[in-house]
Amino acid sequence: MAKLKLDLHDIYNKGDKIEQELNNIIEEAVEKKIKTVEIIPGKGSGQLKKRVLKFLDQPHIKKQYHRINKDKDNFGRVFVYFKK
């Protein structure tokens, strides 16, 4: 099963770059009909994860995916699942 992965560790302090990378990965998943995107905001203070979840909750983004799953075994990971 094809899956895309976005690790935000390298750009955690570059606000506009974070949004751009999140937009890019969502668009790529939709275009290529990828079923799962793994986003790694890291564990840290949790602020980056909150930012990722807030981004995913925007209406124009939310309508593009089926559901999200916050990894219960790894706080620093979020999965985004897409419909076919």
N, CA, C and O of each residue as an XYZ file, in Angstrom:
336
protein
N       0.853     -1.188      0.000
C       0.000      0.000      0.000
C       0.894      1.245      0.000
O       1.802      1.364      0.822
N       0.634      2.144     -0.905
C       1.419      3.365     -1.012
C       1.099      4.315      0.138
O      -0.051      4.466      0.549
N       2.149      4.943      0.639
C       1.997      5.858      1.758
C       3.008      6.997      1.583
O       4.128      6.778      1.123
N       2.604      8.198      1.950
C       3.518      9.333      1.939
C       3.875      9.679      3.376
O       3.095      9.442      4.298
N       5.067     10.245      3.555
C       5.534     10.578      4.890
C       6.114     11.990      4.880
O       6.883     12.348      3.989
N       5.738     12.783      5.877
C       6.252     14.138      6.015
C       6.816     14.298      7.419
O       6.078     14.260      8.404
N       8.120     14.475      7.501
C       8.800     14.678      8.783
C       9.058     16.168      8.946
O       9.781     16.769      8.152
N       8.469     16.761      9.973
C       8.573     18.200     10.175
C       9.729     18.603     11.093
O       9.864     19.784     11.415
N      10.556     17.664     11.517
C      11.659     17.979     12.426
C      12.566     19.096     11.899
O      12.969     19.981     12.654
N      12.881     19.053     10.615
C      13.833     20.018     10.050
C      13.262     21.418      9.875
O      14.022     22.378      9.750
N      11.950     21.552      9.863
C      11.356     22.867      9.608
C      10.426     23.309     10.735
O       9.581     24.182     10.534
N      10.574     22.714     11.916
C       9.652     22.975     13.026
C       9.550     24.457     13.391
O       8.532     24.885     13.935
N      10.585     25.245     13.103
C      10.576     26.660     13.487
C      10.393     27.598     12.292
O      10.675     28.793     12.385
N       9.926     27.058     11.184
C       9.709     27.881      9.981
C       8.222     27.859      9.633
O       7.780     27.084      8.784
N       7.465     28.717     10.299
C       6.009     28.736     10.204
C       5.398     28.601      8.825
O       4.585     27.706      8.594
N       5.778     29.480      7.897
C       5.163     29.447      6.569
C       5.577     28.199      5.798
O       4.801     27.701      4.983
N       6.760     27.693      6.033
C       7.245     26.482      5.359
C       6.435     25.260      5.820
O       6.172     24.354      5.029
N       6.046     25.239      7.080
C       5.245     24.131      7.617
C       3.921     24.029      6.861
O       3.555     22.958      6.376
N       3.212     25.148      6.764
C       1.930     25.158      6.044
C       2.118     24.738      4.589
O       1.317     23.975      4.049
N       3.169     25.236      3.963
C       3.451     24.910      2.565
C       3.684     23.412      2.397
O       3.145     22.797      1.476
N       4.483     22.825      3.281
C       4.773     21.388      3.196
C       3.522     20.550      3.462
O       3.303     19.534      2.801
N       2.710     20.967      4.420
C       1.458     20.258      4.697
C       0.530     20.321      3.482
O      -0.059     19.313      3.093
N       0.405     21.505      2.890
C      -0.413     21.648      1.680
C       0.099     20.744      0.566
O      -0.680     20.058     -0.096
N       1.413     20.751      0.365
C       2.021     19.947     -0.702
C       1.731     18.462     -0.528
O       1.387     17.779     -1.494
N       1.868     17.955      0.698
C       1.703     16.509      0.926
C       0.233     16.104      0.749
O      -0.054     15.019      0.242
N      -0.694     16.970      1.163
C      -2.124     16.681      0.990
C      -2.462     16.668     -0.502
O      -3.144     15.762     -0.982
N      -1.981     17.680     -1.231
C      -2.228     17.739     -2.675
C      -1.646     16.518     -3.392
O      -2.289     15.935     -4.265
N      -0.427     16.141     -3.014
C       0.214     14.988     -3.649
C      -0.578     13.706     -3.385
O      -0.751     12.881     -4.282
N      -1.051     13.547     -2.165
C      -1.832     12.356     -1.820
C      -3.114     12.291     -2.651
O      -3.481     11.230     -3.155
N      -3.781     13.420     -2.786
C      -5.024     13.461     -3.564
C      -4.741     13.169     -5.037
O      -5.432     12.360     -5.655
N      -3.727     13.828     -5.597
C      -3.386     13.642     -7.011
C      -3.000     12.199     -7.334
O      -3.417     11.647     -8.352
N      -2.201     11.600     -6.458
C      -1.680     10.251     -6.719
C      -2.567      9.158     -6.133
O      -2.240      7.974     -6.210
N      -3.704      9.569     -5.542
C      -4.644      8.624     -4.933
C      -3.962      7.746     -3.875
O      -4.175      6.535     -3.813
N      -3.145      8.392     -3.054
C      -2.467      7.720     -1.947
C      -3.474      7.590     -0.806
O      -4.242      8.516     -0.547
N      -3.473      6.463     -0.136
C      -4.471      6.228      0.912
C      -4.056      6.771      2.275
O      -4.912      7.140      3.079
N      -2.737      6.826      2.547
C      -2.278      7.211      3.876
C      -1.115      8.194      3.796
O      -0.184      8.028      3.008
N      -1.200      9.224      4.639
C      -0.087     10.152      4.820
C       0.292     10.110      6.295
O      -0.561     10.244      7.172
N       1.574      9.924      6.554
C       2.093      9.941      7.915
C       2.797     11.279      8.110
O       3.723     11.616      7.373
N       2.351     12.038      9.107
C       2.970     13.329      9.414
C       3.657     13.191     10.767
O       3.057     12.743     11.744
N       4.933     13.586     10.804
C       5.710     13.462     12.035
C       6.067     14.851     12.547
O       7.051     15.448     12.110
N       5.253     15.368     13.486
C       5.600     16.654     14.085
C       6.630     16.489     15.200
O       7.225     17.470     15.645
N       6.841     15.271     15.648
C       7.769     15.023     16.748
C       7.071     15.163     18.088
O       5.925     15.605     18.163
N       7.770     14.784     19.134
C       7.160     14.764     20.461
C       7.239     16.125     21.137
O       6.208     16.641     21.568
N       8.381     16.706     21.244
C       8.566     18.058     21.792
C       7.519     18.533     22.769
O       7.056     17.770     23.618
N       7.143     19.800     22.651
C       6.176     20.414     23.573
C       4.738     20.140     23.159
O       3.810     20.376     23.932
N       4.554     19.646     21.952
C       3.204     19.381     21.459
C       2.633     20.524     20.636
O       1.564     20.384     20.042
N       3.334     21.656     20.593
C       2.830     22.821     19.849
C       2.766     22.564     18.348
O       1.811     22.973     17.687
N       3.773     21.891     17.811
C       3.778     21.611     16.373
C       2.662     20.635     16.012
O       2.022     20.775     14.969
N       2.429     19.647     16.873
C       1.339     18.701     16.621
C      -0.003     19.437     16.633
O      -0.865     19.179     15.792
N      -0.175     20.348     17.582
C      -1.414     21.141     17.634
C      -1.581     21.940     16.351
O      -2.685     22.061     15.820
N      -0.484     22.479     15.863
C      -0.524     23.266     14.620
C      -0.919     22.397     13.429
O      -1.697     22.817     12.573
N      -0.373     21.183     13.386
C      -0.706     20.244     12.310
C      -2.196     19.897     12.373
O      -2.880     19.899     11.350
N      -2.691     19.602     13.564
C      -4.101     19.241     13.718
C      -5.019     20.411     13.356
O      -6.081     20.215     12.766
N      -4.597     21.630     13.714
C      -5.374     22.817     13.365
C      -5.410     22.993     11.841
O      -6.451     23.323     11.271
N      -4.267     22.769     11.193
C      -4.204     22.848      9.736
C      -5.165     21.830      9.115
O      -5.925     22.158      8.204
N      -5.121     20.601      9.616
C      -5.958     19.529      9.066
C      -7.441     19.779      9.310
O      -8.289     19.240      8.598
N      -7.755     20.588     10.304
C      -9.148     20.846     10.663
C      -9.781     21.973      9.834
O     -10.979     22.229      9.959
N      -9.002     22.636      9.005
C      -9.561     23.687      8.155
C     -10.551     23.062      7.167
O     -10.258     22.024      6.573
N     -11.716     23.685      6.989
C     -12.749     23.088      6.131
C     -12.273     22.685      4.732
O     -12.626     21.608      4.252
N     -11.477     23.533      4.073
C     -11.048     23.209      2.703
C     -10.033     22.061      2.670
O      -9.870     21.413      1.636
N      -9.360     21.809      3.777
C      -8.437     20.675      3.871
C      -9.201     19.429      4.306
O      -9.023     18.344      3.752
N     -10.051     19.609      5.305
C     -10.806     18.497      5.892
C     -11.640     17.736      4.861
O     -11.803     16.520      4.965
N     -12.165     18.451      3.873
C     -13.012     17.792      2.873
C     -12.206     16.897      1.925
O     -12.784     16.127      1.158
N     -10.873     16.997      1.977
C     -10.041     16.211      1.070
C      -9.659     14.837      1.633
O      -9.252     13.950      0.883
N      -9.788     14.663      2.945
C      -9.415     13.373      3.522
C     -10.594     12.738      4.253
O     -11.602     13.386      4.533
N     -10.438     11.459      4.551
C     -11.500     10.681      5.186
C     -11.466     10.815      6.711
O     -12.487     11.103      7.335
N     -10.279     10.605      7.312
C     -10.155     10.712      8.771
C      -8.684     10.851      9.153
O      -7.782     10.621      8.347
N      -8.473     11.238     10.423
C      -7.113     11.279     10.948
C      -7.028     10.373     12.166
O      -8.033     10.070     12.809
N      -5.820      9.952     12.463
C      -5.591      9.085     13.608
C      -4.323      9.559     14.302
O      -3.245      9.582     13.708
N      -4.468      9.938     15.568
C      -3.303     10.308     16.362
C      -2.753      9.009     16.940
O      -3.428      8.342     17.723
N      -1.549      8.655     16.563
C      -0.936      7.393     16.971
C      -0.897      7.292     18.496
O      -0.242      8.099     19.155
N      -1.593      6.311     19.053
C      -1.643      6.168     20.505
C      -0.326      5.639     21.083
O      -0.046      5.834     22.265
N       0.470      4.979     20.263
C       1.741      4.436     20.721
C       2.906      5.399     20.526
O       3.960      5.230     21.139
N       2.722      6.405     19.679
C       3.788      7.360     19.404
C       3.166      8.746     19.299
O       2.592      9.098     18.269
N       3.282      9.528     20.364
C       2.669     10.856     20.436
C       3.093     11.753     19.269
O       2.337     12.641     18.875
N       4.269     11.539     18.722
C       4.812     12.407     17.692
C       4.445     12.040     16.269
O       5.171     12.371     15.332
N       3.316     11.352     16.102
C       2.937     10.890     14.768
C       1.431     11.031     14.552
O       0.634     10.732     15.441
N       1.053     11.494     13.350
C      -0.357     11.631     12.972
C      -0.530     10.983     11.605
O       0.270     11.205     10.697
N      -1.585     10.177     11.467
C      -1.896      9.565     10.182
C      -3.134     10.226      9.583
O      -4.115     10.487     10.280
N      -3.070     10.487      8.300
C      -4.211     11.056      7.567
C      -4.620     10.017      6.533
O      -3.801      9.585      5.721
N      -5.885      9.616      6.564
C      -6.389      8.587      5.646
C      -7.322      9.213      4.617
O      -8.168     10.047      4.941
N      -7.145      8.795      3.388
C      -7.934      9.332      2.278
C      -8.856      8.277      1.701
O      -8.556      7.083      1.705
N     -10.005      8.762      1.196
C     -10.900      7.864      0.463
C     -10.275      7.621     -0.897
O      -9.399      8.369     -1.328
N     -10.718      6.593     -1.559
C     -10.214      6.341     -2.918
C     -10.715      7.353     -3.885
O     -10.388      7.289     -5.070
